[in-house]
Amino acid sequence: MIMLITEIPLATIIVMLIAFAVSFLNMILQRLLINRMCGWEEYKMMRKETAEYQSQLLQAMRANDTKQIEKLKKKESQIRNMQAKMMKPQTILLPISFSYVVIWWFFLIPVYGGNAVAYVPGFGGIPVLIWYMLCSFFFGTLASRVIGITPLE
């Protein structure tokens, strides 16, 4: 049986649109903060360098290569400084992200409560909180890839 768009509850679409808007807004704000605080190219370079460092350290620890571990330990403070610099935009974004709880508390929960807002064959009705989380994870991942926060490598 094929479900037509007119058969989808309006609540399903509204919650999806809210999750979409919040996810893309978060990623746009994060990208703007990264550009402003350290520059996009520098951020990408630091992200790559810290990932390489972590990979090399893990390999050295697995191989029990004490010389390589000591060599990498000398670079540890530089890597920590890079990680701290990369975390600043996310730290600023954290309180803004908590403000989205207002959407839950003053709109989604009072309007939809515990009622099912989406229907998945085999699972039945999905309450608003779970549907929002599913949509938020999906659109958050999509937004981070589209805006370039998470590379497609």
GIRA-V571221 format. One record per pair of residues at least 24 apart in sequence whose C-alpha atoms are under 7 Angstrom apart, sorted by the first residue. I is the first residue (numbers start at 0). GAP is how many residues later the second one is. Records with the same first field share a line. If there is no record, write none. Layout:
I = GAP + GAP
This chain:
8 = 108 + 109
10 = 106
11 = 105 + 106
14 = 117
15 = 116 + 119
18 = 113 + 116 + 117 + 120
19 = 116 + 119
22 = 113 + 116 + 117 + 120
23 = 116 + 119
26 = 116 + 117 + 120
29 = 59 + 60 + 63
30 = 118
32 = 56
33 = 55
42 = 43
45 = 36
49 = 29
